[in-house]
Amino acid sequence: MTRLRRDRRHPRLAVAVFTGALVAFQAIGLVGAQTAAAAVFTGGFSPKILSGGADLNGDGAVTGRDDAQDFFGDTDIVDGKLDCDAWGVTANEGSGGSGDITAADDCGLVAYDGTSDGVTITVTDGAFGWPMGTALPTVYNATNPDSPGVFAADFAWSTIGGKVDSNGNEVIGGTDCTFGLIGQTVDPGLGDPTDGADVLGSDPGCGFAVAPSPTLNGLVDLNSDVAITAADTCTNGCFFGHNVTLGLVQIEGSTSAPTITSFSPTSGPVGATVTINGTNFTGATSVKFNGVTGTFIVNSATKITATVPTGATTGRITVTTPGGTATSTSDFTVTTARLRSITLSLRRHLVARGVVSVQAGGPTTCVASVPVKIQRRSGGSWRTVGTTTTNDTGAYRKRIRDRSGRYRSVAPLITVGTDTCNRAVSNVVRRRR
């Protein structure tokens, strides 16, 4: 399940080998038959937090089995706690830790939650500062916390048709592989880091002693025998609260028909993010805008975050699950995007100045009296150090604390009638003292 950070994978050699059972299993076509019939899961998923610990195996308790190698980047989960002592003050840093959970395991995670600044999760002594009994977010992007995209994230968790997108490129392939996701042995500490469930991948770089068949890419090997058999099935939520059927991750929760109660915003251009509220969204397989399929993340059973797709027109939103299809009671209005830009310069003592402009023909409301954030790069992310509003011509000026570092200005996305003024980000300016 863990999505390892791209370009930083260091898979370890597995000792398991193929068995004759795998060849026979494929030969009689059971894998294909089950794939067609199973209630497979597509979407983001993550473990629930119980008293600060991650319940990886979904048994309602945090024990010595709740281990995972390289859970956030190169950072392990050990007995449900995050081994992040190597991160320092950098959120989502992802470096490998000491192998033990100590008082030094203090760090911060920045995750997507549908807001412009995301949500910051504080980890103290390895324990997650997250509400009891609720699942962690599924996408983490410290630089752009308002982006739900899996591909651009520091780390993220998702499945596609029941197969685990382990490398986070939004396509199931030979590099969708990892070792030691959920421990089989109840032991203190990480123990054998390769102990437990694996995700199979055919790429030689995955490190399996004998490369699995490409047909097994992304499948969950619960017993680490590099084969998909009846042993790779569970009905007790063993894989992060989800059942597994012949290596395929299954839909969790209700199979009742979904409903859409509201969505926000009610209008926006292609590429805009829309939060859909309702019920029974777990296991959603499709979100459409007036019949055009969009990308989406299932945040919870009552919330989906979707992106307005290219080709979408004004009309109803639909959400489909193995429980049915829900249709919004009102239209989502697809607006025309107006392209804006913003500049930034820094004057002595320290004054941030610049201008918001819009492409020819754009409404003056895209530049006049619009909010502007002045941000400084700190701890691996952009932090707002001042806010202001433009004048009638789009110019702005704001005095901020005089500190060295890198600065930028941001004009957020706004909607004016049927026009949408895009989010604009300035050039980065370095302040030296």
VENGI-V199541 format. One record per pair of residues at least 6 apart in sequence whose C-alpha atoms are under 8 Angstrom apart, sorted by the first residue. I is the first residue (numbers start at 0). J is the second residue. If there is no record, write none. Layout:
# VENGI-V199541
I & J
I & J
This chain:
# VENGI-V199541
0 & 156
0 & 157
0 & 163
0 & 164
0 & 165
0 & 180
0 & 198
1 & 69
1 & 70
1 & 71
1 & 155
1 & 156
1 & 165
1 & 177
1 & 180
2 & 70
2 & 71
2 & 72
2 & 154
2 & 155
2 & 156
2 & 164
2 & 165
2 & 166
2 & 167
3 & 69
3 & 70
3 & 71
3 & 72
3 & 73
3 & 154
3 & 165
3 & 166
3 & 167
4 & 71
4 & 72
4 & 73
4 & 153
4 & 154
4 & 166
4 & 167
5 & 166
5 & 167
7 & 72
7 & 73
8 & 73
10 & 177
10 & 178
10 & 204
10 & 205
10 & 206
11 & 178
11 & 193
11 & 205
11 & 206
12 & 205
12 & 206
12 & 207
12 & 208
13 & 178
13 & 193
13 & 206
13 & 207
13 & 208
14 & 207
14 & 208
15 & 207
15 & 208
15 & 223
15 & 224
15 & 225
16 & 207
16 & 208
16 & 209
16 & 224
16 & 225
17 & 209
17 & 211
17 & 224
17 & 225
17 & 226
18 & 224
18 & 226
20 & 226
20 & 228
21 & 226
21 & 227
21 & 228
24 & 30
24 & 227
24 & 228
30 & 245
33 & 244
33 & 245
34 & 247
37 & 244
37 & 249
38 & 249
38 & 250
38 & 321
39 & 160
39 & 161
39 & 247
39 & 248
39 & 249
39 & 250
40 & 158
40 & 159
40 & 160
40 & 161
40 & 248
40 & 249
40 & 250
40 & 251
40 & 282
40 & 283
40 & 284
41 & 157
41 & 158
41 & 159
41 & 160
41 & 161
41 & 250
41 & 282
41 & 283
41 & 284
42 & 157
42 & 158
42 & 159
42 & 282
42 & 283
42 & 284
42 & 295
42 & 296
42 & 297
43 & 137
43 & 138
43 & 155
43 & 156
43 & 157
43 & 158
43 & 296
43 & 297
43 & 298
44 & 136
44 & 137
44 & 156
44 & 157
44 & 158
44 & 239
44 & 297
45 & 134
45 & 135
45 & 136
45 & 137
45 & 156
45 & 239
46 & 53
46 & 54
46 & 55
46 & 57
46 & 134
46 & 135
46 & 239
46 & 240
47 & 53
47 & 54
47 & 55
47 & 57
47 & 131
47 & 132
47 & 133
47 & 134
47 & 135
47 & 239
47 & 240
48 & 54
48 & 127
48 & 129
48 & 130
48 & 131
48 & 132
48 & 133
48 & 134
48 & 135
49 & 59
49 & 60
49 & 61
49 & 131
49 & 132
50 & 131
51 & 80
51 & 126
51 & 127
51 & 128
51 & 129
51 & 131
52 & 61
52 & 78
52 & 79
52 & 80
52 & 126
52 & 127
53 & 61
53 & 65
53 & 79
53 & 80
53 & 127
54 & 60
54 & 61
54 & 65
54 & 79
54 & 239
55 & 61
55 & 65
55 & 66
55 & 79
55 & 181
55 & 237
55 & 238
55 & 239
55 & 240
56 & 64
56 & 65
56 & 181
56 & 236
56 & 237
56 & 238
56 & 239
56 & 240
57 & 235
57 & 236
57 & 237
57 & 238
57 & 239
57 & 240
57 & 241
58 & 235
58 & 236
58 & 237
58 & 240
61 & 78
61 & 79
62 & 78
62 & 79
62 & 185
63 & 77
63 & 78
63 & 79
63 & 182
63 & 184
63 & 185
63 & 186
63 & 187
63 & 188
64 & 78
64 & 181
64 & 182
64 & 183
64 & 184
64 & 185
64 & 186
65 & 76
65 & 77
65 & 78
65 & 79
65 & 181
65 & 182
66 & 75
66 & 76
66 & 77
66 & 78
66 & 79
66 & 179
66 & 180
66 & 181
66 & 182
66 & 189
67 & 75
67 & 76
67 & 77
67 & 179
67 & 180
67 & 181
67 & 182
67 & 189
67 & 192
68 & 74
68 & 75
68 & 76
68 & 178
68 & 179
68 & 180
68 & 192
68 & 193
69 & 75
69 & 76
69 & 95
70 & 76
70 & 180
71 & 91
71 & 93
71 & 154
72 & 92
72 & 93
72 & 94
72 & 95
72 & 153
72 & 154
73 & 93
73 & 94
73 & 95
74 & 81
74 & 82
74 & 83
74 & 93
74 & 94
74 & 95
74 & 96
75 & 81
75 & 82
75 & 83
75 & 95
75 & 96
75 & 98
76 & 82
76 & 189
77 & 98
77 & 99
77 & 100
77 & 188
77 & 189
78 & 187
78 & 188
78 & 189
80 & 100
80 & 125
80 & 126
80 & 127
81 & 100
81 & 104
81 & 122
81 & 125
81 & 126
81 & 127
82 & 95
82 & 96
82 & 97
82 & 98
82 & 99
82 & 100
82 & 104
82 & 125
83 & 93
83 & 94
83 & 95
83 & 96
83 & 104
83 & 105
83 & 106
83 & 125
84 & 96
84 & 97
84 & 103
84 & 104
84 & 105
84 & 106
85 & 94
85 & 95
85 & 96
85 & 97
85 & 104
86 & 92
86 & 93
86 & 94
86 & 106
87 & 105
87 & 106
88 & 106
88 & 107
88 & 378
89 & 106
89 & 107
89 & 378
89 & 379
89 & 380
90 & 106
90 & 107
90 & 108
90 & 109
90 & 141
90 & 378
90 & 379
90 & 380
91 & 107
91 & 108
91 & 109
91 & 139
91 & 140
91 & 141
91 & 153
92 & 379
98 & 188
98 & 189
99 & 188
99 & 189
100 & 124
100 & 125
100 & 188
101 & 124
101 & 125
102 & 123
102 & 124
102 & 125
103 & 124
104 & 122
104 & 123
104 & 124
104 & 125
105 & 121
105 & 122
105 & 123
105 & 124
105 & 125
106 & 121
106 & 122
106 & 123
107 & 119
107 & 120
107 & 121
107 & 122
108 & 119
108 & 120
108 & 121
108 & 122
108 & 139
108 & 141
109 & 117
109 & 118
109 & 119
109 & 120
109 & 139
109 & 140
109 & 141
109 & 144
110 & 117
110 & 118
110 & 119
110 & 120
110 & 136
110 & 137
110 & 138
110 & 139
110 & 140
110 & 141
110 & 144
111 & 117
111 & 118
111 & 136
111 & 137
111 & 138
111 & 139
111 & 140
111 & 144
111 & 145
111 & 146
111 & 147
112 & 118
112 & 136
112 & 145
112 & 298
113 & 145
113 & 147
113 & 274
113 & 304
114 & 144
114 & 145
115 & 144
115 & 145
116 & 144
116 & 145
117 & 144
117 & 145
118 & 144
120 & 127
120 & 128
120 & 129
121 & 127
121 & 128
122 & 128
129 & 135
136 & 298
137 & 155
137 & 156
137 & 157
137 & 298
138 & 147
138 & 148
138 & 149
138 & 152
138 & 153
138 & 154
138 & 155
138 & 156
139 & 152
139 & 153
139 & 154
139 & 155
140 & 146
140 & 151
140 & 152
140 & 153
140 & 154
141 & 153
141 & 379
141 & 380
142 & 379
142 & 380
142 & 381
147 & 296
147 & 304
149 & 155
149 & 156
149 & 157
149 & 167
149 & 168
149 & 169
150 & 167
150 & 168
150 & 169
154 & 167
155 & 167
156 & 164
156 & 165
156 & 167
157 & 163
157 & 164
157 & 165
157 & 167
158 & 164
158 & 248
159 & 169
159 & 170
159 & 171
160 & 247
161 & 218
161 & 247
161 & 248
161 & 249
162 & 171
162 & 216
162 & 217
162 & 218
162 & 219
162 & 246
162 & 247
162 & 248
163 & 171
163 & 175
163 & 198
163 & 217
163 & 218
163 & 219
163 & 248
164 & 170
164 & 171
164 & 175
164 & 217
165 & 174
165 & 175
165 & 176
165 & 177
165 & 198
165 & 217
166 & 174
166 & 175
166 & 176
171 & 216
171 & 217
172 & 200
172 & 201
172 & 213
172 & 216
172 & 217
173 & 200
173 & 201
173 & 202
173 & 213
173 & 216
173 & 217
174 & 200
174 & 201
174 & 202
174 & 204
174 & 205
174 & 216
175 & 198
175 & 199
175 & 200
175 & 216
175 & 217
176 & 197
176 & 198
176 & 199
176 & 200
176 & 205
176 & 216
176 & 217
177 & 197
177 & 198
177 & 199
177 & 200
177 & 205
178 & 192
178 & 193
178 & 194
178 & 195
178 & 196
178 & 197
178 & 198
179 & 192
179 & 193
179 & 194
179 & 195
179 & 196
179 & 197
180 & 193
180 & 194
180 & 195
180 & 196
180 & 197
181 & 194
181 & 195
181 & 196
181 & 238
182 & 194
182 & 195
182 & 196
183 & 194
183 & 195
183 & 196
184 & 194
184 & 195
194 & 223
195 & 221
195 & 222
195 & 223
196 & 219
196 & 220
196 & 221
196 & 222
196 & 223
197 & 219
197 & 220
197 & 221
197 & 222
197 & 223
198 & 216
198 & 217
198 & 218
198 & 219
198 & 220
199 & 211
199 & 215
199 & 216
199 & 217
199 & 218
199 & 219
199 & 220
199 & 225
200 & 210
200 & 211
200 & 212
200 & 213
200 & 215
200 & 216
200 & 217
201 & 210
201 & 211
201 & 212
201 & 213
201 & 215
201 & 216
202 & 210
203 & 210
207 & 225
211 & 225
211 & 226
215 & 227
218 & 227
218 & 246
218 & 247
219 & 227
219 & 231
219 & 243
219 & 246
219 & 247
219 & 248
220 & 226
220 & 227
220 & 231
220 & 246
221 & 230
221 & 231
221 & 232
221 & 246
222 & 230
222 & 231
227 & 245
227 & 246
228 & 245
228 & 246
229 & 245
230 & 245
231 & 243
231 & 244
231 & 245
231 & 246
232 & 242
232 & 243
232 & 244
232 & 245
232 & 246
233 & 242
233 & 243
233 & 244
234 & 242
234 & 243
235 & 241
235 & 242
236 & 242
236 & 243
236 & 251
237 & 243
238 & 248
240 & 251
241 & 248
241 & 249
241 & 250
241 & 251
242 & 248
242 & 249
242 & 250
242 & 251
243 & 249
250 & 281
250 & 282
251 & 281
251 & 282
252 & 281
252 & 282
253 & 279
253 & 281
253 & 322
254 & 279
254 & 320
254 & 321
254 & 322
255 & 279
255 & 322
255 & 323
256 & 279
256 & 320
256 & 322
256 & 323
256 & 324
256 & 325
257 & 277
257 & 278
257 & 279
257 & 280
257 & 318
257 & 319
257 & 320
257 & 322
257 & 323
257 & 324
257 & 325
258 & 277
258 & 278
258 & 279
258 & 280
258 & 324
258 & 325
258 & 326
259 & 275
259 & 276
259 & 277
259 & 278
259 & 318
259 & 325
259 & 326
259 & 327
259 & 328
260 & 275
260 & 276
260 & 277
260 & 278
260 & 327
261 & 275
261 & 276
261 & 277
261 & 327
262 & 273
262 & 274
262 & 275
262 & 276
263 & 273
263 & 274
263 & 275
264 & 273
264 & 274
265 & 330
265 & 331
265 & 332
266 & 331
266 & 332
266 & 333
266 & 334
266 & 414
266 & 417
267 & 307
267 & 332
267 & 333
267 & 334
267 & 335
267 & 336
267 & 414
267 & 419
268 & 307
268 & 333
268 & 334
268 & 335
268 & 336
268 & 419
269 & 306
269 & 307
269 & 308
269 & 309
269 & 310
269 & 311
269 & 333
269 & 334
269 & 336
270 & 306
270 & 307
270 & 308
270 & 309
271 & 306
271 & 307
272 & 304
272 & 305
272 & 306
272 & 307
273 & 304
273 & 305
273 & 306
273 & 307
274 & 302
274 & 303
274 & 304
274 & 305
275 & 302
275 & 303
275 & 304
275 & 305
276 & 301
276 & 302
276 & 303
277 & 300
277 & 301
277 & 302
278 & 300
278 & 301
278 & 302
279 & 300
279 & 301
280 & 297
280 & 299
280 & 300
280 & 301
280 & 302
280 & 303
280 & 318
280 & 320
281 & 297
281 & 299
281 & 300
281 & 301
281 & 320
282 & 297
282 & 320
282 & 321
283 & 297
283 & 318
283 & 319
283 & 320
284 & 318
284 & 319
284 & 320
285 & 292
285 & 293
285 & 317
285 & 318
285 & 319
285 & 320
286 & 292
286 & 293
286 & 294
286 & 295
286 & 305
286 & 316
286 & 317
286 & 318
286 & 319
287 & 293
287 & 316
287 & 317
287 & 318
288 & 307
288 & 308
288 & 311
288 & 312
288 & 313
288 & 314
288 & 315
288 & 316
288 & 317
288 & 331
289 & 311
289 & 312
289 & 313
289 & 314
289 & 315
289 & 316
289 & 317
290 & 311
290 & 316
290 & 317
291 & 308
291 & 310
291 & 311
292 & 308
293 & 305
293 & 306
293 & 307
293 & 308
294 & 305
294 & 306
294 & 307
294 & 308
295 & 303
295 & 304
295 & 305
295 & 306
296 & 303
296 & 304
296 & 305
297 & 303
297 & 304
298 & 304
311 & 333
312 & 332
312 & 333
313 & 330
313 & 331
313 & 332
313 & 333
314 & 329
314 & 330
314 & 331
314 & 332
315 & 326
315 & 327
315 & 328
315 & 329
315 & 330
315 & 331
316 & 326
316 & 327
316 & 330
316 & 331
317 & 324
317 & 325
317 & 326
317 & 327
318 & 324
318 & 325
318 & 326
319 & 325
332 & 417
334 & 417
334 & 418
334 & 419
335 & 417
335 & 418
335 & 419
336 & 418
336 & 419
336 & 420
336 & 421
337 & 357
337 & 358
337 & 361
337 & 365
337 & 418
337 & 419
337 & 420
337 & 421
338 & 357
338 & 358
338 & 361
338 & 420
338 & 421
339 & 355
339 & 356
339 & 357
339 & 358
339 & 365
339 & 420
339 & 421
339 & 422
339 & 423
340 & 355
340 & 356
340 & 357
340 & 423
340 & 424
340 & 425
341 & 353
341 & 354
341 & 355
341 & 356
341 & 408
341 & 409
341 & 410
341 & 423
341 & 424
341 & 425
342 & 352
342 & 353
342 & 354
342 & 355
342 & 408
342 & 425
342 & 426
343 & 351
343 & 352
343 & 353
343 & 354
343 & 407
343 & 408
343 & 425
343 & 426
343 & 427
343 & 428
344 & 351
344 & 352
344 & 353
344 & 428
345 & 351
345 & 352
345 & 428
345 & 430
346 & 352
348 & 398
348 & 400
348 & 401
349 & 398
349 & 399
349 & 400
349 & 401
349 & 402
350 & 396
350 & 397
350 & 398
350 & 399
351 & 373
351 & 396
351 & 397
351 & 398
351 & 399
352 & 394
352 & 395
352 & 396
352 & 397
353 & 394
353 & 395
353 & 396
354 & 389
354 & 393
354 & 394
354 & 395
355 & 366
355 & 389
355 & 393
355 & 394
355 & 410
356 & 365
356 & 366
356 & 393
357 & 365
357 & 366
364 & 415
365 & 413
365 & 415
365 & 420
366 & 389
366 & 391
366 & 392
366 & 393
367 & 389
367 & 390
367 & 391
367 & 392
367 & 393
368 & 388
368 & 389
368 & 390
368 & 391
368 & 393
369 & 388
369 & 389
369 & 393
369 & 410
370 & 386
370 & 387
370 & 388
370 & 389
370 & 410
370 & 411
371 & 386
371 & 387
371 & 388
371 & 389
371 & 395
371 & 408
371 & 409
371 & 410
371 & 411
372 & 383
372 & 384
372 & 385
372 & 386
372 & 387
372 & 408
372 & 409
372 & 410
373 & 383
373 & 384
373 & 385
373 & 386
373 & 406
373 & 407
373 & 408
373 & 409
374 & 381
374 & 382
374 & 383
374 & 384
374 & 385
374 & 406
374 & 407
374 & 408
374 & 409
375 & 381
375 & 382
375 & 383
375 & 384
375 & 404
375 & 405
375 & 406
375 & 407
376 & 382
376 & 404
376 & 405
376 & 406
384 & 399
384 & 400
385 & 397
385 & 398
385 & 399
386 & 397
387 & 395
387 & 396
387 & 397
388 & 395
389 & 395
389 & 396
402 & 430
402 & 432
403 & 429
403 & 430
403 & 431
403 & 432
404 & 429
404 & 430
404 & 431
405 & 427
405 & 428
405 & 429
405 & 430
406 & 427
406 & 428
406 & 429
406 & 430
407 & 424
407 & 425
407 & 426
407 & 427
407 & 428
408 & 424
408 & 425
408 & 426
409 & 422
409 & 423
409 & 424
409 & 425
410 & 422
410 & 423
410 & 424
411 & 421
411 & 422
411 & 423
412 & 419
412 & 420
412 & 421
412 & 422
412 & 423
413 & 419
413 & 420
413 & 421
413 & 422
414 & 420
